[in-house]
């Protein structure tokens, strides 16, 4: 984590040098010297990280370096805050401003200079001390992970009578192995998080299938992959003596010659990098005799590289019954299979199994712990109350920690950030990305925007099986996800160890946490008002969940002047007063959800990029549009946000929802991509004039107060907007105007209608929209007296998602919707769906 902190600080110093160097005077040269010293130290971080696991002194060295970097960041931000305040206080005529500020400036610069001198001396001491720890200077880090040596056991026989929940998976994989229509060499891949049972499944498959192949071997792949070692092991399977002094080309040639006449099965278990298959695919011959390669991995990227034509076989978590069965099997190993668990223990067993959330390895570890206890209610209850994954479940944590250790440094910071969120919390990827950007975690590396780079980070966490994706958008981006409880505990443990995030999850009972709290998350289930005493001027992020009584319903923001992210998820009954909010000049993200708060002012907030007020009651927001850095403003329908300025462009704003049309109609928003308008009642000339200026608009939501004004849909008004990809219309469709594909934007990908009260079937026209991927028809899209079924006769070539909320019959003709993966409807008469349909939620009427 020292790498991530150093990169954030180095980037901040570079920005200061670029923008403030003239104003800093002599202090500016000290800033440059500190930056150069940090860059020099950064060159040896990779070597230090490789030694950290076995050397406490190296860990101490890294902690000192991290704390020094934090100290630099605090000094610079404090300087900028006071300097900004001095500028605000200089209210005389311009020619007197510089003279009036001179004494304060000199004092302020002196304090910063003294602090930088002290930090520079400290950095030199830290740099010189690396010699004592044997840390070498290497090239500047570029983000690759530190690979720790680890070797799993080679193939071992599995007692399938003890395996729970994998029999169907085994049969599915065996079918793929023996697929007669694929004589060519085929690669089957199994993907899943650590501890899901990939190795166990591969061992079961190997035991059942090996007799059908003349050559077969199952190999566990080390993270420090060596092609020479791997080929040696494979050759020793059929050659008694393998020479050790030959180069890799010799071994590859020998192997290729032998396998060219064999039908082979090679299982590569726990593959970590693309290098394994990239090097093996040219060595393993493709002689079209039904040979097979089976690869297991935690990483989707590894699987898709090995076989881009077939999606990887993804293992799922166990369901509640399977989880309970596996736990009891391990907890009561001497009990016969037909014996029932004593009733007084069964309820506890249910609760214990739920702690593992379907992860087999966690269930096995927990079951082994319980098996060492007396099978009594008090003993099992004690395990339930005191179970600690870090100490009691270290075997499970060690396996999962391998995935964490394999991450590049920048992704480790992003993963640790997930510790902020409570157990089972559904995390919005967009919201998280905006927080990451506010923290400075994301840097542009060959991507068009910083947001796209952050989306890649989220996708990378998914590919590494560190998050559970719940939903994706029509363009394939992750929308919502959760973190498995044990992986969340891993994030909390690593974040706490690095002093990155402090989680208050229980009453502190007067115990003050160690060290300066950089980021704090209150997740306590009981009132815990004293936590606010432990966070202070050095805190950068503050998350408060369910705020009932935690801080006497007021938050003194002036105590957190360096805050960058503030997220409050409260109880709507409580009034939360944010005092001195305008003092948070470094705040970039402000999110209030399910809260009631009084009037607050944004005057003085110079850095705010994201404002989210969702399900939140408030009176007035003053000074919002004076903030030039705003990118995303998301409020609910009862908006009290005032009219946007008419003359000055708001150049950075990308998202604006929800606002009244009269407040936005004359605004200049050149980079707006998402717009949501409420209570629109028909000023189309003004709206059309506004839309002509929104060249980058991609998503549009219009909530009409009653009927949709005819001007919106006729004559072909919306179809003029070539870039519009997502459209939501709520309100009654104009009378005497039929829905036509030509009335809608030609590149529309997502269409949502609600309350349209159509008297005709719109599906034939919707089917003509060649780019349409997602169609949502809400309640009362059709009139109440509509009696016929909703017929989809043709088209819908790109549609993936269809949801119909009206209580109407649905008929889908054969060959229609070939790419559909989700269908939800109240009633259905007939439907011809593609075989790959992943999810169907249909409530059938009795007929």
Secondary structure, DSSP 8 states (H G I E B T S, - for coil): -HHHHHHHHHHHHHHHHHHHHHHHTHHHHHHHHHHHHHHHHHTTHHHHHHHGGG-HHHHHHHHHHHHHHHHHHHHHHHHHHHHHHHHHH--S-HHHHHHHHHHHHHHHHHHHHHHHHHHHHHHHHHHHHTTTTT----S---S----------------GGG--S-HHHHHHHHHHHT-TT--S-EEEEEE--TTSSHHHHHHHHHHHHGGGSSEEEEEE--SS--HHHHHHHHHTTT-S---SS--HHHHHHHHHHHHTTS-EEEEEEEE-STHHHHHHTTTS---SS--EEEEEES-HHHHHHH-SSS--EE-----HHHHHHHHHHHHTTTS-TTS---HHHHHHHHHHHHTTTT-HHHHHHHHHHHHTS-SSHHHHHHHHHH--TTTTTHHHHHHHHHHHHTS-HHHHHHHHGGGGS-TT--EEHHHHHHHHHHHT----SSSSSHHHHHHHHHHHHHHTT-SEEEEE-TTS-EEEEE--HHHHHHHHHHHHHTTS-EEE-S--TT---SS--SEEEE--SS--GGGGGT--TT--EEEEES-TTTSTTEEEGGG-TT--EEEEE--TTSEEEEETGGG-TT--EEEEES-EE--EE-TT-----EEEEES-B-S-EESGGG-TT--EEEE-SS--B----SSS--TT--EEEEEEHHHHTT---TT--EEEEEEE---HHHHHHHHHH-TT--EEEEEEEEE--HHHHTTSSGGG-TT--EEEEEEE--TT----GGGS-TT--EEEEES--BSS--HHHHTT-TT--EEEE-TTSB-TT--S-EEE-S--SS--EEEE-SS--EEE-TTS-TT--EEEES--SEE---TT--EEEE-----
